[in-house]
Amino acid sequence: MILYRVSLPAILLVNEAIFKSMVTIMRTITLILALLGLAITLSAAGTPAAKIHRVFDINRSGDTIGTETVDIEQQDDTITVKAKTDVSVKILFVEAYRYELSSNEVWKNGQLIAFKSRTNDNGTKHSVEVTAANDKLSMEADGKHSDLPKSVVPASLCRNETLRSPDAFEPDTGNRLSLKITDLGTDSVTVNGITYQAHHYKIADTLKGAYMRELWYDGDMLVRSKLLGSDNSVVLTELR
């Protein structure tokens, strides 16, 4: 048998090499962990906004007459809601009625702080703008100014947040509403092949009596609304 001898200095050199290699590895691991920690910190500090995009079909007596799109973005304590409605009613292939609405509303900590809408109601134009001012809301509607309580909300209805107060205004005209809100409990409602256990509400204006809706919410988001047209036709707005 042949015995291999390794001198002590050689052993020390080997151990030193191993030690240096381990140090390098540990430093690399430490650096990776530090960078990972930094990435997590940056991610937490700059949490991306939560976004929701929804499209609704508007049907009148079984015929599709338009669409509504809703985009909701939440960043920390601020929620921005952008909506667009486009309706075209045709009789014998001739457009008899057109309605276009675009709106933008901003909420902070559950409080409306800004609202803006532009409407074309079959050729009649409307412009509404609401801003928060100290302990009130300030409205400019078709060139007319009015001050509103901070409790007033737009009757945009895409979120059930707008049902929290009976004191409301119409998004397209700015006309004031005093809503009677009736909670009809939970309904099983099927919309475009999907069944929701939706919360059912009925709302009606007690000032002029011309504004009435039935609404179904899945959680806090609208899935269906129902109203009667001026000709008593049934108009359904349903989540696509």
Buried (B, 14 or more C-beta within 10 A) or exposed (E): EEEEEEEEEEEEEEEEEEEEEEEEEEEEEEEEEEEEEEEEEEEEEEEEEEEEEBEBBBBBEEEEBBBBBBBBBBEEEEBBBBBBBBBBBEEEEEEEEBBBBBBBBBBBEEEBBBBBBBBBBEEEEBBBBBBBEEEEBBBBBEEEEEEBEBEBBBBBBBBBBBBEBBBBBBBBBBBBBEBEBEEEEEEEBEBEEEEBEBBBBBBBBEEEEEBBBBBBBBEEBBBBBBBEEEEEBEBBBBBE
